[in-house]
Amino acid sequence: MKREDLILKWLDNDLNSEEQKAFEQLPDYDEIIRLNKALNNFKAPEFNVEKNFSTIQNQMDKTRTNTSWLKPLLRIAALLAIGFSVYFYTNNLDTNVNTSIAQLSSVALPDASTVELNANSTLSFNKSKWSSQRDVFLNGEAFFKVAKGKKFDVITNEGIVSVLGTQFNVKQRPGYFEVTCYEGLVAVEYNGTSSKLEPGKSIMFIDGKQITIEKEISATPTWIAGESSFNNVPLKYVISELENHYQLDIDSDNVDTTRLYTGSFTHKNLELALKSITIPLNLGYSKSGSSIVLKRE
């Protein structure tokens, strides 16, 4: 069935199970759903054409002026008001960029700043407000190259990173917040405290506790080159990052996930990645399809 036919049947709530699956596989499925929600939530300005016309007509009748031409004009005005409202609303929506498991994405911001978005992450920003407010909202991990200009804020659920023009990496996962400065100066706000990072410096908070880490010596984050690196990070966060780059369901109930791990794993070879994590910690694993069970040796 054609795309247009699927959408029309969906709008009429007339899809069968097979057609519903085909509709969900459309490349712009997410955009269609978001647009539909926006239009459903949109309320046009109240404008009672008949009431307003009647008021005007009564006033004009007193002066015996012919007003038969006003009614269609009022209808057109009401339609134009609704059209402009919809246009204004839709053009002020945020731009959202999402990556799935094992997917990376490059994002160009309105001022020529660029963002490399890591797997399983979301970046949001508003183009229409960009000239006066350079704010992005991040859930996940991203490397930023910020063009010089007004203050640039990266807002996450864990903390806020503020810069003017610089290169830095922000990683925010549940219970985990890490910022590394590669160029310029970075200000980090976390839980009511503020820190400033110079090139090569990092700050990391795990489960609300600040962790001291060594100076960064690479020019960019290793994940951009296809490798995730860790320095004294609890195993549970290493496992979570592994699941961001491979379609896996990892069972770690039989191992101590608070143990600290220092090392790295590749994003291009699952067996090698598993061995890179388990061997240094004297762990073993068994694999069945996309399920991995970690075990003590």
Backbone hydrogen bonds, N-H to C=O, Kabsch-Sander energy under -0.5 kcal/mol:
donor,donor_aa,acceptor,acceptor_aa,energy
6,L,2,K,-2.2
7,I,3,R,-2.3
8,L,4,E,-2.4
9,K,5,D,-2.4
10,W,6,L,-2.3
11,L,7,I,-2.6
12,D,8,L,-1.4
13,N,10,W,-1.8
14,D,9,K,-3.1
20,Q,16,N,-2.6
21,K,17,S,-1.8
22,A,18,E,-2.0
23,F,19,E,-2.6
24,E,20,Q,-2.2
25,Q,21,K,-0.8
25,Q,22,A,-0.5
26,L,23,F,-1.5
29,Y,26,L,-1.8
32,I,28,D,-2.2
33,I,29,Y,-2.3
34,R,30,D,-2.5
35,L,31,E,-2.5
36,N,32,I,-2.3
37,K,33,I,-2.3
38,A,34,R,-2.4
39,L,35,L,-2.5
40,N,36,N,-2.3
41,N,37,K,-2.2
42,F,38,A,-1.2
44,A,42,F,-0.5
49,V,47,F,-1.1
52,N,48,N,-2.5
53,F,49,V,-2.7
54,S,50,E,-2.5
55,T,51,K,-2.1
56,I,52,N,-2.2
57,Q,53,F,-2.9
58,N,54,S,-2.3
59,Q,55,T,-1.8
60,M,56,I,-2.5
61,D,57,Q,-2.5
62,K,58,N,-1.0
63,T,59,Q,-0.5
63,T,60,M,-0.9
64,R,61,D,-1.5
65,T,60,M,-2.0
70,L,67,T,-1.7
71,K,67,T,-0.6
73,L,69,W,-0.9
74,L,70,L,-2.6
75,R,71,K,-1.9
76,I,72,P,-2.2
77,A,73,L,-2.6
78,A,74,L,-2.2
79,L,75,R,-2.2
80,L,76,I,-2.6
81,A,77,A,-2.2
82,I,78,A,-2.1
83,G,79,L,-2.6
84,F,80,L,-2.8
85,S,81,A,-1.9
86,V,82,I,-2.5
87,Y,83,G,-2.4
88,F,84,F,-2.8
89,Y,85,S,-2.5
90,T,86,V,-2.8
91,N,87,Y,-2.1
92,N,89,Y,-1.1
93,L,90,T,-1.0
95,T,125,F,-3.8
96,N,94,D,-0.5
97,V,123,L,-3.0
99,T,121,S,-2.6
102,A,244,N,-2.8
103,Q,100,S,-1.8
105,S,117,L,-1.9
107,V,115,V,-3.1
109,L,107,V,-0.6
109,L,113,S,-3.0
112,A,109,L,-1.9
114,T,145,K,-2.4
115,V,107,V,-2.5
116,E,143,F,-2.6
117,L,105,S,-3.6
117,L,115,V,-0.6
118,N,116,E,-0.5
118,N,141,E,-2.6
120,N,100,S,-1.6
122,T,139,N,-2.4
123,L,97,V,-2.6
124,S,137,F,-2.1
125,F,95,T,-1.9
126,N,135,D,-0.5
127,K,125,F,-0.6
130,W,127,K,-1.1
132,S,129,K,-1.2
133,Q,129,K,-2.0
134,R,151,K,-0.7
135,D,133,Q,-1.5
136,V,153,D,-2.4
137,F,124,S,-2.7
138,L,136,V,-0.5
138,L,155,I,-2.5
139,N,122,T,-2.5
140,G,172,Q,-0.8
142,A,170,V,-2.4
143,F,116,E,-2.3
144,F,168,F,-3.3
145,K,114,T,-2.5
146,V,166,T,-3.2
152,F,163,V,-3.4
153,D,134,R,-2.6
153,D,151,K,-0.5
154,V,161,V,-3.1
155,I,136,V,-3.0
155,I,153,D,-0.6
156,T,154,V,-0.5
156,T,159,G,-2.0
160,I,189,E,-2.0
161,V,154,V,-2.4
162,S,187,A,-2.9
163,V,152,F,-2.3
167,Q,183,E,-1.5
168,F,144,F,-1.9
169,N,180,T,-2.6
170,V,142,A,-2.7
171,K,178,E,-2.9
172,Q,140,G,-4.0
173,R,176,Y,-2.3
176,Y,173,R,-3.1
177,F,205,F,-2.4
178,E,171,K,-2.5
179,V,203,I,-2.6
180,T,169,N,-2.3
181,C,201,K,-2.5
182,Y,167,Q,-3.0
183,E,167,Q,-1.7
186,V,197,L,-2.3
187,A,162,S,-2.5
188,V,195,S,-3.4
189,E,160,I,-3.1
190,Y,188,V,-0.5
190,Y,193,T,-2.7
191,N,158,E,-0.5
193,T,190,Y,-2.1
195,S,188,V,-2.4
197,L,186,V,-3.4
200,G,181,C,-2.8
201,K,198,E,-2.3
203,I,179,V,-2.3
204,M,211,I,-0.8
205,F,177,F,-3.3
206,I,209,K,-2.8
207,D,175,G,-3.5
209,K,206,I,-1.8
211,I,204,M,-3.4
216,E,200,G,-2.8
224,I,221,P,-1.1
225,A,222,T,-1.1
226,G,223,W,-1.4
227,E,222,T,-1.3
228,S,265,F,-2.3
230,F,263,G,-2.9
233,V,261,Y,-2.3
235,L,259,R,-2.4
236,K,257,T,-2.2
237,Y,234,P,-1.4
238,V,234,P,-1.1
239,I,235,L,-2.7
240,S,236,K,-1.8
241,E,237,Y,-1.9
242,L,238,V,-2.1
243,E,239,I,-2.0
244,N,240,S,-0.8
245,H,241,E,-0.7
245,H,242,L,-1.0
246,Y,242,L,-1.0
248,L,246,Y,-1.8
249,D,290,S,-2.3
251,D,249,D,-0.5
251,D,292,I,-3.4
252,S,250,I,-0.7
255,V,252,S,-1.6
257,T,255,V,-1.0
259,R,256,D,-1.0
261,Y,233,V,-2.4
263,G,230,F,-1.8
265,F,228,S,-2.0
267,H,226,G,-2.3
273,A,269,N,-2.4
274,L,270,L,-2.8
275,K,271,E,-2.2
276,S,272,L,-2.2
277,I,273,A,-1.2
278,T,274,L,-2.8
279,I,275,K,-1.8
281,L,277,I,-0.6
281,L,278,T,-0.5
282,N,279,I,-1.7
283,L,278,T,-2.7
284,G,295,K,-3.6
286,S,293,V,-2.0
288,S,291,S,-2.7
291,S,288,S,-2.1
292,I,249,D,-2.3
293,V,286,S,-2.6
294,L,251,D,-2.7
294,L,292,I,-0.5
295,K,284,G,-2.6
297,E,282,N,-1.4
